[in-house]
């Protein structure tokens, strides 16, 4: 397992394991992200990190920073961030079979007396 040096290596190892015909039937229900986390735990253990340090590092790698400019990422990193967002969406999504599912929820949003103008909507139609 000395090949697990970076998160990119963990990703590659997880893909190889998941796509291996010998293991495919056992791992078809396991997400690629879960296998990557497993390899990341192994990487941390083999490099001498404590469990807490490894978990903190994995948390940093798998958390989306809302202030991060995704336009500046390369295609591989962007795909990784999108995958994390998709997984989070699936986890939080309410489905019809969920016990707390409510169809057609209506929400009243509070109306502020002072609405802020964005500037783009203040020009009149005469100016066009």
KOLDREN-574290 format. One record per residue (C-alpha): x, y, z; residue number from 1. Coordinates in pm, 1 decimal. Layout:
<<X, Y, Z>, NUM>;
...
***
This chain:
<<0.0, 0.0, 0.0>, 1>;
<<295.4, 233.2, -34.4>, 2>;
<<130.1, 378.3, -346.5>, 3>;
<<-116.2, 587.4, -142.4>, 4>;
<<64.3, 918.9, -120.4>, 5>;
<<-200.8, 1170.7, -218.0>, 6>;
<<-574.8, 1203.9, -252.7>, 7>;
<<-526.3, 1157.4, -626.9>, 8>;
<<-363.8, 819.2, -555.5>, 9>;
<<-654.4, 725.7, -326.6>, 10>;
<<-896.2, 817.0, -603.2>, 11>;
<<-708.2, 606.3, -856.2>, 12>;
<<-686.3, 309.1, -617.3>, 13>;
<<-1059.6, 331.6, -540.9>, 14>;
<<-1144.4, 340.5, -912.8>, 15>;
<<-921.1, 41.2, -983.8>, 16>;
<<-1072.5, -158.7, -699.4>, 17>;
<<-1430.4, -72.7, -794.3>, 18>;
<<-1375.8, -151.2, -1163.1>, 19>;
<<-1185.0, -474.8, -1103.5>, 20>;
<<-1403.3, -758.2, -1241.7>, 21>;
<<-1304.6, -976.2, -947.3>, 22>;
<<-1450.5, -730.8, -691.5>, 23>;
<<-1717.3, -558.5, -900.5>, 24>;
<<-2013.0, -764.5, -776.7>, 25>;
<<-1917.1, -702.9, -412.1>, 26>;
<<-1861.4, -330.2, -451.1>, 27>;
<<-2144.7, -228.2, -684.6>, 28>;
<<-2347.3, -87.5, -391.5>, 29>;
<<-2046.7, 97.2, -244.7>, 30>;
<<-1994.8, 450.9, -371.7>, 31>;
<<-1662.5, 555.3, -515.0>, 32>;
<<-1647.0, 834.4, -255.3>, 33>;
<<-1676.1, 577.5, 26.0>, 34>;
<<-1389.8, 372.2, -119.2>, 35>;
<<-1180.1, 687.5, -151.4>, 36>;
<<-1238.8, 761.1, 217.6>, 37>;
<<-1134.9, 406.6, 305.1>, 38>;
<<-809.8, 447.3, 113.5>, 39>;
<<-757.0, 786.7, 277.6>, 40>;
<<-789.1, 622.7, 620.1>, 41>;
<<-535.2, 361.2, 512.8>, 42>;
<<-302.5, 632.7, 383.9>, 43>;
<<-324.2, 816.4, 716.5>, 44>;
<<-263.4, 499.7, 917.2>, 45>;
<<35.4, 398.8, 705.9>, 46>;
<<188.3, 745.8, 731.9>, 47>;
<<160.5, 740.0, 1113.0>, 48>;
<<-123.9, 987.5, 1155.2>, 49>;
<<-364.9, 950.1, 1443.4>, 50>;
<<-727.1, 870.5, 1367.3>, 51>;
<<-830.8, 1223.3, 1466.8>, 52>;
<<-572.0, 1379.9, 1233.0>, 53>;
<<-679.3, 1155.4, 946.4>, 54>;
<<-1046.8, 1233.2, 1002.0>, 55>;
<<-972.6, 1607.4, 1009.6>, 56>;
<<-775.6, 1581.6, 684.2>, 57>;
<<-1054.2, 1383.2, 515.5>, 58>;
<<-1307.5, 1641.0, 638.3>, 59>;
<<-1102.3, 1920.2, 478.9>, 60>;
<<-1075.0, 1725.9, 151.2>, 61>;
<<-1447.3, 1645.2, 132.4>, 62>;
<<-1599.0, 1977.4, 242.3>, 63>;
<<-1702.7, 2247.0, -1.6>, 64>;
<<-1583.7, 2595.4, 87.0>, 65>;
<<-1864.8, 2835.6, -10.6>, 66>;
<<-1608.6, 3113.4, -66.1>, 67>;
<<-1397.8, 2906.3, -308.6>, 68>;
<<-1407.1, 3022.1, -672.0>, 69>;
<<-1493.4, 2704.3, -864.0>, 70>;
<<-1415.3, 2878.4, -1194.5>, 71>;
<<-1045.0, 2863.6, -1108.9>, 72>;
<<-1034.7, 2484.0, -1063.7>, 73>;
<<-914.2, 2238.6, -1324.0>, 74>;
<<-1161.9, 1987.9, -1467.3>, 75>;
<<-1062.8, 1704.3, -1232.9>, 76>;
<<-1096.0, 1914.6, -914.9>, 77>;
<<-1423.0, 2064.3, -1038.0>, 78>;
<<-1561.9, 1715.6, -1103.0>, 79>;
<<-1459.0, 1617.8, -748.4>, 80>;
<<-1639.0, 1920.2, -597.6>, 81>;
<<-1949.5, 1848.0, -806.8>, 82>;
<<-1944.3, 1487.7, -691.7>, 83>;
<<-1931.5, 1602.3, -328.5>, 84>;
<<-2223.3, 1840.0, -391.7>, 85>;
<<-2424.2, 1565.1, -564.7>, 86>;
<<-2364.2, 1329.0, -274.2>, 87>;
<<-2473.3, 1594.9, -24.9>, 88>;
<<-2784.2, 1667.6, -231.9>, 89>;
<<-2877.1, 1298.1, -245.4>, 90>;
<<-2825.9, 1265.8, 128.4>, 91>;
<<-3048.2, 1565.8, 209.7>, 92>;
<<-3313.9, 1507.0, -54.0>, 93>;
<<-3663.9, 1425.2, 70.4>, 94>;
<<-3815.3, 1137.4, -124.8>, 95>;
<<-4176.1, 1027.1, -150.7>, 96>;
<<-4107.5, 719.8, 63.2>, 97>;
<<-3945.5, 914.8, 347.6>, 98>;
<<-4150.3, 928.2, 670.0>, 99>;
<<-4115.4, 1309.6, 693.9>, 100>;
<<-4212.1, 1372.3, 330.6>, 101>;
<<-4474.7, 1643.8, 281.6>, 102>;
<<-4611.3, 1719.3, -65.0>, 103>;
<<-4643.7, 2080.6, -178.6>, 104>;
<<-4499.3, 2270.5, 116.4>, 105>;
<<-4588.6, 2637.9, 115.5>, 106>;
<<-4356.2, 2877.1, 295.3>, 107>;
<<-4427.9, 3239.6, 380.4>, 108>;
<<-4115.6, 3451.0, 360.7>, 109>;
<<-4102.4, 3755.4, 585.9>, 110>;
<<-4136.4, 4085.2, 402.6>, 111>;
<<-3881.1, 4346.6, 499.7>, 112>;
<<-3999.0, 4706.3, 499.1>, 113>;
<<-3671.4, 4812.7, 344.2>, 114>;
<<-3593.0, 4598.5, 41.8>, 115>;
<<-3247.9, 4651.7, -100.4>, 116>;
<<-3232.9, 4742.2, -466.1>, 117>;
<<-2984.6, 4561.0, -686.3>, 118>;
<<-2943.9, 4850.6, -925.7>, 119>;
<<-3022.6, 4659.2, -1242.5>, 120>;
<<-3396.0, 4690.4, -1186.1>, 121>;
<<-3401.9, 5063.0, -1110.3>, 122>;
<<-3366.5, 5184.7, -1467.1>, 123>;
<<-3685.5, 5262.8, -1647.9>, 124>;
<<-3797.3, 5098.1, -1969.7>, 125>;
<<-3766.3, 5437.2, -2148.7>, 126>;
<<-3387.6, 5418.1, -2138.5>, 127>;
<<-3380.2, 5118.1, -2368.1>, 128>;
***
